Structures are given as structure tokens and as C-alpha cells.
Amino acid sequence: MSFKNDHPNPLHSSILPDGPIGVFDSGLGGLWVLSRLALRLPHESFIFFADSSSCPYGSRTRASVLELSRRNVDFLLERGAKAIVIACNTATAASVRRLRKEYAVPIIGMEPAVKKASAETRTGKIGVLATAGTFEGEHYRETSRKYAAHHSLITRIGEGLVELVEQNQVDTEKARKLIAEYVRPMLDAQVDQIVLGCTHYPFFTEHIRSMAGPGITIQDPSDAVSRRTEEVLRSHGLLRTETTPGRLQFFTSGESGPLVSMASCLFSGPIQADSVFLPPASPCSDSDHSAAR
């Protein structure tokens, strides 16, 4: 089954409202986004894919992340996904515009929370914690220029945080030290908003909150993405009409144990996850990609 989109607007004729929503991330961070999606859309089914064997995406080239994202989308579509949520800021920055042109299914990406932070700031100073890939992405730069041109952005690359989530070491002294290293300069600059620009980072919310105090707003875009997903599905007539609970399926390109452990903390009921092998994605030219598809 091919979902190659030769014309950017029409949806593929085989997309069905009862199909699952595909969600992928570079690793386990996207589980937080999935939990928000499942809370908002309890009657929808979801397929989650954690590309943990390729994690982290933040230090990869844009070309590499684009190819990995294409591979992930293909994996989810082969399992009947009616829409794709890119639960990864780095992958969104590198691929969302291209994927929307190439595939005839709705594709929703992560939206930088800089817009909301800019509307709510009182000091005019906003901290942004993200990966290098997100900061280098056109989406982040455009959003910052459009909504935060008159504010001061204090940015930090959260090196090492993604790996701590993948290793299930969120509640550790190492995690607290890294958070202090990244957040303290923001507080010293008198920010009143801290934007979490990676889907792995909400797992450190309590560490950040304990350091920042009640006067600082922590901006997590996951709820906005869940709302946007509902809007997109409704506009395309793809919301599931059944009122029975949806089904959750979990896959990873890494070991299944960490995925099961973290998913069990976010979702009720027994969690099962399958490890799958996907061929390594190697960057190719646009002409090669078109020919291959």
C-alpha cells in the first residue's frame, strides 16, 4: 500500500476513520505526547513507535532526521495509520513540511510553545530549553521571529537529558544537576516562562518546578498538539464514531523493557511492546527518493 502524495491536498482514498493514529518519536519522550492525545481522544486507537535505536535525533543532520522520519511514517502507515503525529520537536523541524507534501495523510507536528509564552510573559524574558536540531529548524526560527521579536529569549541546549529519559534515570542526582545547569541561567536572567522544546523534557517538569518556584510558567506544547490533532481529524471527517475505548499498540526499534516500564507509569492496564528491526535510514537526494517511492 502506497500513501505517496503526488498532489499535496487530497487524502489517500483508503484512509478510514476507524484506523489508528500513528505517533512516533526518536525515543520514549513521545509517550508524554501520547498520554495527552489518549486523554483528549479516548475513543481513538494509537500506534506508538519509539525509534530508540536511533536516539537522540537532536545531534543528527537534518537530512538524516528527514530520512528516519520517512521510514517511521512508512512503518506506521503499513499498520493502517489514518494520521501521523510527529511527537518529536527535532523531527518536526527537519521533516514536517516535506512529509506533508510527500504523503496523502494528515501529519501533525510539534508546535514550539514560544507563541504562548510570548503572549503570557510579564517580564519579556523567556527561557527555551531544546535540542540543537530544534533551534536550527526553520519552524522554531520563524515562530521566534513572528511572536518573540520584542522579547528576550534565553536559550539552552539540553545535552544529556534525552539520554537520561531513555535510560529511565529521570529521578536521579545527575538529572537534577543537569537541569540546574540549564535552568539556573534562565532564572538569573529573570525569565517568567520556560519553554520545553523537546518531548523528552516534560519528564523533568518536577525538577524544573522545584527549582524555578511558583512564579515561573512551564510551557509544554503537548496539550496544544492534542487539540490540533482533534481539529485536523474532525476537519477531514476522520474522528472515530465508536464510543468504545481505543486500543494502544507500542513498538520500538530498541529494547522493549524501557518502553514498557515508562508506558506503565502513564497508562493503566497491562502494557506490551514489540521490538522491531527497521533498516538503517541513509540520506538520499530528492530525485532518488522520488524514484524509490
C-alpha positions as CSV (number, residue, x, y, z in Angstrom):
1,M,0.0,0.0,0.0
2,S,1.4,3.3,-1.0
3,F,0.5,6.7,0.5
4,K,2.8,8.7,-1.7
5,N,1.1,12.0,-2.4
6,D,1.6,13.2,-5.9
7,H,-0.8,16.0,-5.2
8,P,-0.4,17.7,-1.8
9,N,-4.1,18.3,-1.0
10,P,-6.2,15.1,-1.4
11,L,-6.2,12.4,1.2
12,H,-5.5,8.8,0.3
13,S,-8.8,7.1,-0.7
14,S,-8.1,4.1,1.7
15,I,-7.9,6.2,4.9
16,L,-10.7,5.1,7.3
17,P,-12.0,6.8,10.4
18,D,-11.7,3.6,12.4
19,G,-7.9,3.4,11.7
20,P,-5.4,4.2,14.4
21,I,-3.4,7.4,14.8
22,G,0.3,6.8,14.3
23,V,2.6,8.6,16.7
24,F,6.4,8.5,16.5
25,D,9.4,9.9,18.4
26,S,13.1,9.5,18.5
27,G,12.6,7.6,21.7
28,L,10.4,7.5,24.8
29,G,9.7,11.2,25.2
30,G,6.8,10.9,22.8
31,L,5.0,8.8,25.4
32,W,4.1,12.0,27.1
33,V,2.5,13.4,24.0
34,L,0.7,10.1,23.5
35,S,-0.7,10.3,27.0
36,R,-2.2,13.8,26.2
37,L,-3.6,12.5,23.0
38,A,-5.2,9.5,24.6
39,L,-6.7,11.7,27.3
40,R,-8.3,14.0,24.8
41,L,-9.3,11.3,22.3
42,P,-10.2,8.3,24.5
43,H,-12.1,6.6,21.7
44,E,-9.3,6.7,19.2
45,S,-6.7,3.9,18.8
46,F,-3.0,4.7,18.7
47,I,0.2,3.1,17.4
48,F,3.3,4.4,19.1
49,F,6.7,3.9,17.6
50,A,9.9,4.8,19.6
51,D,13.0,4.9,17.4
52,S,15.2,4.3,20.4
53,S,18.0,2.6,18.4
54,S,18.5,5.9,16.6
55,C,18.1,8.2,19.6
56,P,18.9,11.0,20.0
57,Y,17.8,12.8,16.9
58,G,19.0,16.2,18.2
59,S,22.6,15.7,17.3
60,R,21.9,14.3,13.8
61,T,21.9,16.1,10.5
62,R,18.6,17.4,9.1
63,A,19.0,15.0,6.1
64,S,19.4,12.1,8.5
65,V,16.4,13.0,10.6
66,L,14.3,13.5,7.4
67,E,15.1,10.0,6.2
68,L,14.4,8.5,9.6
69,S,11.1,10.3,9.8
70,R,10.1,9.0,6.3
71,R,11.0,5.5,7.5
72,N,8.9,5.9,10.6
73,V,5.9,7.2,8.7
74,D,6.1,4.2,6.3
75,F,6.2,1.8,9.3
76,L,3.0,3.4,10.8
77,L,1.2,3.6,7.5
78,E,1.8,-0.1,6.8
79,R,-0.1,-0.7,10.1
80,G,-3.1,1.3,9.0
81,A,-2.5,4.7,10.5
82,K,-5.0,7.3,9.3
83,A,-2.9,10.2,10.5
84,I,0.6,10.8,11.8
85,V,1.6,12.8,14.9
86,I,5.3,13.6,14.9
87,A,5.9,13.6,18.7
88,C,9.4,15.0,18.4
89,N,10.4,18.6,18.0
90,T,13.6,17.8,16.2
91,A,11.9,15.6,13.7
92,T,9.1,18.2,13.2
93,A,11.8,20.9,12.5
94,A,13.6,18.7,10.0
95,S,10.7,16.9,8.2
96,V,7.1,18.1,8.7
97,R,6.9,20.3,5.7
98,R,8.4,17.8,3.4
99,L,6.3,14.9,4.8
100,R,3.1,16.8,4.3
101,K,4.0,17.2,0.6
102,E,5.0,13.6,0.2
103,Y,2.2,11.7,2.0
104,A,-1.5,11.8,1.5
105,V,-2.5,11.6,5.1
106,P,-2.8,14.3,7.8
107,I,0.5,14.9,9.5
108,I,0.7,16.9,12.7
109,G,3.9,18.2,14.2
110,M,5.1,19.7,17.4
111,E,4.4,23.4,17.7
112,P,7.1,25.5,19.6
113,A,5.4,26.9,22.7
114,V,7.2,30.2,22.1
115,K,4.0,31.8,20.8
116,K,2.1,31.0,24.0
117,A,5.0,32.1,26.2
118,S,5.3,35.4,24.4
119,A,1.6,36.1,25.0
120,E,1.8,35.3,28.7
121,T,5.2,36.8,29.7
122,R,5.2,39.7,32.1
123,T,9.0,40.3,32.2
124,G,9.5,40.0,28.4
125,K,12.1,37.3,29.1
126,I,11.6,33.7,28.0
127,G,13.7,30.6,28.6
128,V,13.8,28.0,25.9
129,L,15.2,24.5,26.6
130,A,15.5,22.5,23.4
131,T,17.8,20.3,21.2
132,A,20.3,21.7,18.7
133,G,18.1,20.3,15.9
134,T,15.1,22.2,17.1
135,F,17.0,25.5,17.5
136,E,18.4,25.1,14.0
137,G,15.0,24.3,12.4
138,E,13.2,26.9,10.3
139,H,9.9,26.3,12.2
140,Y,11.5,27.5,15.5
141,R,13.2,30.5,13.9
142,E,10.0,31.6,12.1
143,T,7.9,31.3,15.3
144,S,10.5,33.2,17.3
145,R,10.7,36.0,14.7
146,K,7.0,36.3,14.4
147,Y,6.0,36.1,18.1
148,A,9.0,36.9,20.2
149,A,10.8,39.6,18.2
150,H,10.3,42.1,21.1
151,H,11.2,39.7,23.8
152,S,14.5,38.3,25.1
153,L,15.0,34.5,24.5
154,I,17.4,32.8,26.8
155,T,18.2,29.5,25.1
156,R,19.9,26.4,26.3
157,I,20.6,23.1,24.5
158,G,19.6,20.3,26.9
159,E,22.5,17.9,26.2
160,G,22.2,14.6,28.0
161,L,18.6,15.0,29.0
162,V,17.2,12.8,26.3
163,E,19.6,10.0,27.2
164,L,18.5,10.2,30.8
165,V,14.9,9.6,29.9
166,E,15.8,6.7,27.6
167,Q,17.8,5.2,30.4
168,N,14.9,5.7,32.9
169,Q,17.2,8.0,35.0
170,V,14.8,10.9,35.4
171,D,14.7,10.9,39.2
172,T,18.5,11.0,39.7
173,E,21.1,13.3,41.1
174,K,22.6,13.5,37.6
175,A,19.3,14.7,36.2
176,R,18.9,17.3,38.9
177,K,22.4,18.7,38.3
178,L,21.9,18.9,34.5
179,I,18.5,20.7,35.0
180,A,20.2,23.1,37.4
181,E,23.0,23.8,34.8
182,Y,20.4,24.7,32.1
183,V,17.7,26.4,34.1
184,R,19.8,28.5,36.5
185,P,21.0,30.9,33.8
186,M,17.4,31.4,32.8
187,L,16.3,32.3,36.3
188,D,19.3,34.6,36.7
189,A,18.0,36.4,33.6
190,Q,14.6,36.8,35.3
191,V,12.6,34.7,32.9
192,D,9.0,34.1,33.8
193,Q,8.3,31.5,31.1
194,I,10.3,28.3,30.4
195,V,9.5,26.6,27.1
196,L,10.2,22.9,26.9
197,G,11.3,22.4,23.3
198,C,11.7,18.6,23.3
199,T,9.1,15.9,24.1
200,H,11.5,14.2,26.5
201,Y,11.8,17.3,28.7
202,P,8.3,17.2,30.4
203,F,9.5,14.2,32.3
204,F,11.8,16.7,34.2
205,T,8.9,19.1,35.0
206,E,9.0,18.5,38.7
207,H,12.8,19.1,38.8
208,I,12.3,22.4,36.9
209,R,9.3,23.4,39.0
210,S,11.1,22.8,42.3
211,M,14.0,25.0,41.2
212,A,12.0,27.7,39.5
213,G,9.2,28.2,42.0
214,P,5.6,29.0,41.5
215,G,6.2,32.3,39.7
216,I,7.5,30.6,36.6
217,T,5.2,29.1,33.9
218,I,6.5,26.0,32.3
219,Q,5.2,25.8,28.7
220,D,4.6,22.2,27.5
221,P,3.2,22.1,23.9
222,S,1.7,18.5,24.3
223,D,-1.8,19.7,25.1
224,A,-1.8,22.1,22.2
225,V,-0.8,19.2,19.9
226,S,-3.6,17.0,21.1
227,R,-6.1,19.8,20.5
228,R,-4.7,20.3,17.0
229,T,-4.8,16.6,16.2
230,E,-8.5,16.6,17.2
231,E,-9.2,19.6,15.0
232,V,-7.4,18.1,12.0
233,L,-9.2,14.7,12.3
234,R,-12.6,16.5,12.6
235,S,-11.9,18.7,9.5
236,H,-11.1,15.6,7.5
237,G,-14.0,13.5,8.8
238,L,-11.6,11.1,10.4
239,L,-12.7,11.1,14.0
240,R,-13.8,7.7,15.2
241,T,-17.6,7.5,15.8
242,E,-17.5,4.4,18.1
243,T,-17.7,5.2,21.8
244,T,-15.7,2.2,23.0
245,P,-12.2,2.8,24.3
246,G,-9.4,2.8,21.8
247,R,-6.5,0.4,21.6
248,L,-2.9,1.3,22.3
249,Q,-0.1,-0.5,20.5
250,F,3.6,0.1,21.3
251,F,6.7,-0.6,19.1
252,T,10.3,0.3,19.5
253,S,13.5,-0.1,17.4
254,G,15.3,-0.7,20.7
255,E,14.8,-2.9,23.7
256,S,11.2,-3.2,24.8
257,G,11.8,-3.1,28.5
258,P,12.4,0.6,29.0
259,L,9.3,1.4,26.8
260,V,7.1,-1.0,28.8
261,S,8.4,0.5,32.1
262,M,7.8,4.1,31.2
263,A,4.4,3.4,29.4
264,S,3.2,1.6,32.5
265,C,3.7,4.8,34.5
266,L,1.5,6.8,32.2
267,F,-1.2,4.3,31.1
268,S,-3.4,1.9,33.1
269,G,-3.7,-1.7,32.4
270,P,-1.0,-4.2,31.1
271,I,1.4,-2.8,28.6
272,Q,3.0,-4.9,25.9
273,A,5.6,-3.6,23.4
274,D,7.3,-5.2,20.4
275,S,10.8,-4.6,19.3
276,V,11.1,-4.3,15.6
277,F,14.1,-4.0,13.3
278,L,13.9,-1.3,10.7
279,P,16.7,-0.9,8.0
280,P,19.0,2.0,8.7
281,A,17.9,5.2,7.0
282,S,20.6,6.8,4.9
283,P,20.2,10.3,3.3
284,C,19.4,10.4,-0.4
285,S,18.7,13.0,-2.9
286,D,15.2,14.2,-3.6
287,S,15.3,12.6,-7.1
288,D,16.5,9.3,-5.6
289,H,13.6,9.4,-3.0
290,S,11.0,10.1,-5.7
291,A,12.3,7.3,-7.8
292,A,12.3,4.9,-4.9
293,R,8.7,5.6,-3.9
